Amino acid sequence: MKIVALLGSPRAQGNSAFIMEHFLKAAARLGAETRTFALNALRYRGCQACYACKKTADQCVLRDDLAEVLDAVREADVLALASPVYYGDVTSQMKAFIDRTYAYFTPEYITNPANRSRLKPGKKFVMVLTQGHPDEKTFADIFPRYTFFMQMYGMGEFYLIRACGLAQPDAVRSRKDVLDKAGEVAARVCNLN
Ligand SMILES: Cc1cc2nc3c(=O)[nH]c(=O)nc-3n(C[C@H](O)[C@H](O)[C@H](O)COP(=O)(O)O)c2cc1C
């Protein structure tokens, strides 16, 4: 089981990174191979809408730091994204990555739903979301919005680990419920229950 994890927060040791680390350690104990990219440390641009990936190439033609990340996700069994909520959505670092996954769509993704994705089917998707707002109903739209697109890429299992009411960078460390949930999701992703 290969897990590729992307950290979307500029805080290397912040809440979302801590939850992801907990999830990855639990998965590694269960035999998973894990690889993590801290997006904030990379230099890359968002999608340029050049459509080269629909006309002349089967991958994104931008050869910046995200090229290696996009290749690693193609090889992975599990894509795990961690992001704090910024203005009701994922961070700009994470959103730019998501836009670049446009290269995973085939040229005929609109007209032929049976052949939409260049990714092998059945990957699992894990999302870690942290937010300052304490109410779980607020920003509950983020996970379904992105699972919609991950389904179009042929992904088959979807897991959310969410923590609300976290203002300080270390606030999650005392949230046993969230860390327990990260362990549970690791077990499910690794097919233990
Ligand atoms: C620029 C910015 C925008 C934010 N926007 C929101 C928001 O819209 N809703 C919210 O609940 N929290 C918001 N927050 C708070 C973070 O989501 C929260 O502190 C989160 O736990 C940080 O996670 P991290 O430690 O992994 O970076 C924002 C924080 C920053 C710096």
The ligand as a MOL file (V3000), in Angstrom:
LIG
                    3D

  0  0  0     0  0            999 V3000
M  V30 BEGIN CTAB
M  V30 COUNTS 31 33 0 0 0
M  V30 BEGIN ATOM
M  V30 1 C -5.1760 33.1990 6.0240 0
M  V30 2 C -6.0100 32.3690 6.9750 0
M  V30 3 C -7.3330 32.1410 6.6750 0
M  V30 4 C -8.1260 31.3690 7.5370 0
M  V30 5 N -9.4400 31.1660 7.2140 0
M  V30 6 C -10.2090 30.4310 8.0410 0
M  V30 7 C -11.5820 30.2090 7.7210 0
M  V30 8 O -12.1010 30.6620 6.6890 0
M  V30 9 N -12.3250 29.4770 8.5910 0
M  V30 10 C -11.7840 28.9480 9.7480 0
M  V30 11 O -12.5080 28.2840 10.4890 0
M  V30 12 N -10.4820 29.1160 10.0590 0
M  V30 13 C -9.6820 29.8330 9.2270 0
M  V30 14 N -8.3520 30.0120 9.5260 0
M  V30 15 C -7.7900 29.3090 10.7170 0
M  V30 16 C -7.0980 27.9770 10.3530 0
M  V30 17 O -7.9040 27.1920 9.5010 0
M  V30 18 C -6.8310 27.1610 11.6360 0
M  V30 19 O -6.0480 27.9070 12.5370 0
M  V30 20 C -6.1730 25.8350 11.3350 0
M  V30 21 O -6.2410 25.0140 12.4860 0
M  V30 22 C -4.7010 25.9780 10.9340 0
M  V30 23 O -4.1840 24.7050 10.5880 0
M  V30 24 P -2.5900 24.4940 10.4720 0
M  V30 25 O -2.0390 24.6440 11.8880 0
M  V30 26 O -2.4330 23.1160 9.9400 0
M  V30 27 O -2.0650 25.5280 9.5400 0
M  V30 28 C -7.5520 30.7920 8.7110 0
M  V30 29 C -6.1900 31.0300 9.0000 0
M  V30 30 C -5.4280 31.8180 8.1530 0
M  V30 31 C -3.9600 32.0400 8.4750 0
M  V30 END ATOM
M  V30 BEGIN BOND
M  V30 1 1 1 2
M  V30 2 1 2 3
M  V30 3 2 2 30
M  V30 4 2 3 4
M  V30 5 1 4 5
M  V30 6 1 4 28
M  V30 7 2 5 6
M  V30 8 1 6 7
M  V30 9 1 6 13
M  V30 10 2 7 8
M  V30 11 1 7 9
M  V30 12 1 9 10
M  V30 13 2 10 11
M  V30 14 1 10 12
M  V30 15 2 12 13
M  V30 16 1 13 14
M  V30 17 1 14 15
M  V30 18 1 14 28
M  V30 19 1 15 16
M  V30 20 1 16 17
M  V30 21 1 16 18
M  V30 22 1 18 19
M  V30 23 1 18 20
M  V30 24 1 20 21
M  V30 25 1 20 22
M  V30 26 1 22 23
M  V30 27 1 23 24
M  V30 28 2 24 25
M  V30 29 1 24 26
M  V30 30 1 24 27
M  V30 31 2 28 29
M  V30 32 1 29 30
M  V30 33 1 30 31
M  V30 END BOND
M  V30 END CTAB
M  END
